[in-house]
Amino acid sequence: MPDGASGGKQFAFLLADRFPMFSLVAAIDVCRSANRLLGYDFYSWITVSPDGESVAASNGLPLKVDYSIADLPQADILFVCVALNLDFPGKSKVLAALRSWGRRGGALGGLSVGSYILAEAGQLDGYRCTIHWENRAGFSERFPEIQCTGNVYEIDRKRYTSAGGTTSIDLMLEIVRGDFGANLANAVANQFQHERIRSAGDRQRVGPERDLTGKSEKLRKIVELMADNLDEPFSAVQLAKMAGLSVRQVERLFLRHLNVTPGRYYMRLRLERARELLRQTNMPILDVAIATGFTSHSYFAQSYRLQFGRPPSEERRTTY
């Protein structure tokens, strides 16, 4: 047995009403499967809600919890798992408890948009984190000083964050690997038909095509450069130079693999980010345009309508 793996670990999952069930189950089932393969219960888990009352998952299923946040016992990591609606009942109690937990040196985690609550509680200041791709734009605007990488998960000292969904599996497998080595982590992954354990360096999403696996490495590099530079877009010449290609070679690469020109693809990325900002924040439309590389309000509105079939103002009215 590896050093430090003898005492067992307990994880606490703090749930708010309409929490994402899959993110929670994916995390817990890794622990359950690891215990089964070990032949004893090294990992344990408890559930918590703001007031100790049952909570409903986003799919409507009710879940009875073990503790209220006020009665939470000690745990090795306290994970936050909350709904897309971040203004849930008992939020003030949760924020106070997270601040107290952090002051005592406790380890904290966030699944999916749980990172947002950790940031609101001041528990990600000076830490690297991640969050679900759909919420990254709003998170970065709200907390510009926090490094939110957009990777599938991040472990930075005593902060554990994942993008939710299947990335909860990868995060917990990394914890298992740290406790017992790669063999057990791989064995658990095989139990779930999880083909490849993603590392913290894997990006969760970089463009409209969710998966660029198996495509050109240079193509993936260019798409990542685009996704990381939406407010001040690179020119075609700059992108080609950074990829070590000619402009014509870049054009052929995009047309062959994605059936779109680099310029059009870059525009789609910028407009998708704009839509996320309109849906997630109260930023003025002109500020959204500037944040996605548009210097003209009219050009932004025209481009947005062509892409999504309605103007930015209608997106804002629909969302808020």
Secondary structure, 3 states (H helix, E strand, C coil): CCCCCCCCEEEEEEECCCECHHHHHHHHHHHHHHHHHHCCCCEEEEEEECCCCCEEECCCCEECCCEEHHHCCCCCEEEEECCCCCCCCCHHHHHHHHHHHHHCCCEEEEECCHHHHHHHCCCCCCCEECCCHHHHHHHHHHCCCCEECCECEEEECCEEEECCCCHHHHHHHHHHHHHHCHHHHHHHHHHCCCCCCCCCCCECCCCCCCCCCCCCHHHHHHHHHHHCCCCCCCCHHHHHHHHCCCHHHHHHHHHHHHCCCHHHHHHHHHHHHHHHHHHHCCCCHHHHHHHCCCCCHHHHHHHHHHHHCCCHHHHHHHHC
